């Protein structure tokens, strides 16, 4: 049965940026690249390197001094429009084909090229200055001669570099030492991964214990690092000190790295350079975005080809009317040159200037403040969007997490009952027997004590299982050192890699258990009574998208108990915790309310159990091959039969005016797809809450599939449903696209809304690409985080939202907005106006050129079909540029309806989706009008005594046609403007 549907192979797009992943050219060895191999780097001895490494130079320029002019010219003349005028101008060097002075053809072409070259030169100079500023930054380097100053471009693999607070990390380094007392530092990584939350980094334990940084040059040690790759979230390496007794071996992971383009947020650090130049993680992750050419420009290019065909036909007709006499082939070329104004060179100039005006109008619109146009060549794209693909977190939602629910299985606490949780926590630390088990508590208070102990254990676990660090800052009254010593609440700020974790810690503080201190090896909690609880951090297992959970092993200093706490998504925690009959049901209920659900559990360990685990864990971390698999296997040995403590529910609130904006887009005929990495239930609830899926719409939740047969059956079940929204997970999507790409996309495109959850950045970009290939319609991608960049760059029109996850998406987008609601005006008003104005401008410029060419044809026919110019070229240039420039260019300010009307009636946008303002039909109408008006104009000039009558005759049919068109086929906005 599974073979009934034919397979459609997945298309792999070719790279069009002309660049190679491993270097600047196919001959990467000339740049010092060579093969990407693992390396052994000795501390402070770059001369001991075993291979050549690239220079630590950042170069974001498209051209160099020698390739600039050839590269710019090639990019211009690879399109038919510019190539046509180049050949036209070159033909004037042939004496038999010359029709006038050379400047009549070369001056317009040179003008266009000079403007283009100057624009490219300005961009290259700006890019060069930015690169020079980065490459010239001064850093301190430890050497045998003391501390030296070195430029960023002079840093080599093996150097020991000192990076101060708020200074950019110049190269990929291993973290060796820090000046912070807690033995760690924080990094700001928003320019690397788009996340604004600080990341905790830990130095190598062996080097951190050295008395001074200068001792790093006295020890005999090296770092073994994996080959350079694009993964910024993982690293495998080892640190070895040979002169120790015994020799020291430590495993290195992502926590011990300082990637380039990050900023040190706390303290002063010393790092060992392991990657430079093109081998940097940040550089290898930077792919050149595809050069986006607007659909409108492609349509204009197609029309110029038609005009060129008409030019050839007219030239052949003129020669044929001479019966191909004499050197008729030369006459053909002369007529081609004579009627060359059929393809107007002023068209490109007018359109480019129009795009600049449209971009300026967008930036100056006071109703969408902060909007930035980064791609001024495609404003018309905004007026023809058929599919809008949007991220969820931070784009549709505010990315501000608020704790809403604590569920213990038998009892749940919402926002209106948090005072009960607070009283339970307070009683747990004030009653003398609060540490006793429930079985040893007095009988009269057994139930109450049981609930109190469960609440206390849940709150305590939430306060411990995280990667949040409290940071104390001066508030003008209390300095930083004093605030940190006395745990001043007014000076404390929480930093973490996820806003979810911050919201959980803030909630535990609100109910009485406060995180007041944390360093690399310990954590301090303050109880409601002011008592400080000290915990030793034995191990931390950070959250990853693959594991979907995080864990921590701590020792309570007051009792000596060792406890393993873990929290994670219900899909993975369900198989880890002890059997229960309420987890799945309650997780579903909370997810349907739009809450992000985490499952919290714990497991008590004896000293012997922990020592056995630690020995196996350290051995696995020292492995160079299959380290991740071995480490995961050891950790999984602990993740069995854990005690389920509670569920937490955190809400991510919607952005302002998301619902009316989505309604406007839907009424405009734009289909909205939501692509998110969140879980299925939360994504579905957010889609309903935002009215992406209306209450009356049916929803088809695509069943999880893993095989081709299962995908076939589920697709057939989906095919039988009509007009329903689709919700599918990333795993099932991958299976469907692998075996039934064409069939799945055909069904999905028929849905009014699609929600793809658990999507990876690669899948987001793949969906955009498939929509473009299968539908041929224009797509717009909207996102705010680093994981949305690939989707934004792949779409026909990318819009970045400046949000809490940084500016990486905003900087990579074609247009940048500050709020999602601004998208409505950007499309309905500016996109619609830009497209309609450019369509009218292009057709009117073509109409003007056809008028000149028609008069030339009539003039030549009067003089026995001679290829003699009617005017000197200079006069034609003056007529088509200076004299008629401003009347024609005024079309860029034309407005058919007010912006308020366009926002009130988004249905007006639907007309543009079919491309009616610029089509073969409208083009033919303008051609006929040009010929008709030209003939009557020449007739009027020939018979001046009948000028009034003939003018009426020439205009009357046009007014009649205009009246009939408005009478029987009125424009969609006629009723709105009447």
HELIX and SHEET records of a PDB file:
HELIX    1   1 UNK A   28  UNK A   31  5                                   4    
HELIX    2   2 UNK A   46  UNK A   48  5                                   3    
HELIX    3   3 UNK A   68  UNK A   77  1                                  10    
HELIX    4   4 UNK A   80  UNK A   90  1                                  11    
HELIX    5   5 UNK A   91  UNK A   93  5                                   3    
HELIX    6   6 UNK A   95  UNK A   97  5                                   3    
HELIX    7   7 UNK A  103  UNK A  135  1                                  33    
HELIX    8   8 UNK A  152  UNK A  154  5                                   3    
HELIX    9   9 UNK A  190  UNK A  193  1                                   4    
HELIX   10  10 UNK A  205  UNK A  208  1                                   4    
HELIX   11  11 UNK A  213  UNK A  217  5                                   5    
HELIX   12  12 UNK A  254  UNK A  256  5                                   3    
HELIX   13  13 UNK A  277  UNK A  279  5                                   3    
HELIX   14  14 UNK A  281  UNK A  284  1                                   4    
HELIX   15  15 UNK A  295  UNK A  320  1                                  26    
HELIX   16  16 UNK A  328  UNK A  338  1                                  11    
HELIX   17  17 UNK A  340  UNK A  342  5                                   3    
HELIX   18  18 UNK A  346  UNK A  363  1                                  18    
HELIX   19  19 UNK A  366  UNK A  368  5                                   3    
HELIX   20  20 UNK A  379  UNK A  383  5                                   5    
HELIX   21  21 UNK A  415  UNK A  417  5                                   3    
HELIX   22  22 UNK A  418  UNK A  430  1                                  13    
HELIX   23  23 UNK A  438  UNK A  440  5                                   3    
HELIX   24  24 UNK A  443  UNK A  445  5                                   3    
HELIX   25  25 UNK A  446  UNK A  464  1                                  19    
HELIX   26  26 UNK A  480  UNK A  486  1                                   7    
HELIX   27  27 UNK A  489  UNK A  491  5                                   3    
HELIX   28  28 UNK A  499  UNK A  510  1                                  12    
HELIX   29  29 UNK A  570  UNK A  573  1                                   4    
HELIX   30  30 UNK A  583  UNK A  592  1                                  10    
HELIX   31  31 UNK A  607  UNK A  621  1                                  15    
HELIX   32  32 UNK A  627  UNK A  636  1                                  10    
HELIX   33  33 UNK A  658  UNK A  667  1                                  10    
HELIX   34  34 UNK A  680  UNK A  689  1                                  10    
HELIX   35  35 UNK A  708  UNK A  719  1                                  12    
HELIX   36  36 UNK A  730  UNK A  739  1                                  10    
HELIX   37  37 UNK A  741  UNK A  748  1                                   8    
HELIX   38  38 UNK A  761  UNK A  775  1                                  15    
HELIX   39  39 UNK A  786  UNK A  788  5                                   3    
HELIX   40  40 UNK A  789  UNK A  794  1                                   6    
HELIX   41  41 UNK A  808  UNK A  812  1                                   5    
HELIX   42  42 UNK A  822  UNK A  825  1                                   4    
HELIX   43  43 UNK A  826  UNK A  831  3                                   6    
HELIX   44  44 UNK A  832  UNK A  862  1                                  31    
HELIX   45  45 UNK A  873  UNK A  877  1                                   5    
HELIX   46  46 UNK A  878  UNK A  883  3                                   6    
HELIX   47  47 UNK A  884  UNK A  889  1                                   6    
HELIX   48  48 UNK A  890  UNK A  893  5                                   4    
HELIX   49  49 UNK A  899  UNK A  904  1                                   6    
HELIX   50  50 UNK A  906  UNK A  909  5                                   4    
HELIX   51  51 UNK A  910  UNK A  913  1                                   4    
HELIX   52  52 UNK A  920  UNK A  942  1                                  23    
HELIX   53  53 UNK A  944  UNK A  946  5                                   3    
HELIX   54  54 UNK A  947  UNK A  968  1                                  22    
HELIX   55  55 UNK A  974  UNK A  977  1                                   4    
SHEET    1   A 4 UNK A  39  UNK A  42  0                                        
SHEET    2   A 4 UNK A 221  UNK A 225 -1                                        
SHEET    3   A 4 UNK A 237  UNK A 241 -1                                        
SHEET    4   A 4 UNK A 248  UNK A 252 -1                                        
SHEET    1   B 6 UNK A 146  UNK A 151  0                                        
SHEET    2   B 6 UNK A 138  UNK A 143 -1                                        
SHEET    3   B 6 UNK A 160  UNK A 163 -1                                        
SHEET    4   B 6 UNK A 269  UNK A 275 -1                                        
SHEET    5   B 6 UNK A 172  UNK A 178 -1                                        
SHEET    6   B 6 UNK A 257  UNK A 258 -1                                        
SHEET    1   C 3 UNK A 199  UNK A 202  0                                        
SHEET    2   C 3 UNK A 184  UNK A 188 -1                                        
SHEET    3   C 3 UNK A 263  UNK A 264 -1                                        
SHEET    1   D 9 UNK A 372  UNK A 373  0                                        
SHEET    2   D 9 UNK A 815  UNK A 817 -1                                        
SHEET    3   D 9 UNK A 797  UNK A 801  1                                        
SHEET    4   D 9 UNK A 778  UNK A 783  1                                        
SHEET    5   D 9 UNK A 385  UNK A 390  1                                        
SHEET    6   D 9 UNK A 671  UNK A 675  1                                        
SHEET    7   D 9 UNK A 753  UNK A 757  1                                        
SHEET    8   D 9 UNK A 724  UNK A 729  1                                        
SHEET    9   D 9 UNK A 698  UNK A 701  1                                        
SHEET    1   E 9 UNK A 412  UNK A 413  0                                        
SHEET    2   E 9 UNK A 397  UNK A 407 -1                                        
SHEET    3   E 9 UNK A 643  UNK A 654 -1                                        
SHEET    4   E 9 UNK A 595  UNK A 605 -1                                        
SHEET    5   E 9 UNK A 562  UNK A 568 -1                                        
SHEET    6   E 9 UNK A 549  UNK A 556 -1                                        
SHEET    7   E 9 UNK A 532  UNK A 541 -1                                        
SHEET    8   E 9 UNK A 522  UNK A 526 -1                                        
SHEET    9   E 9 UNK A 514  UNK A 518 -1                                        
SHEET    1   F 2 UNK A 469  UNK A 472  0                                        
SHEET    2   F 2 UNK A 492  UNK A 495 -1                                        
END                                                                             
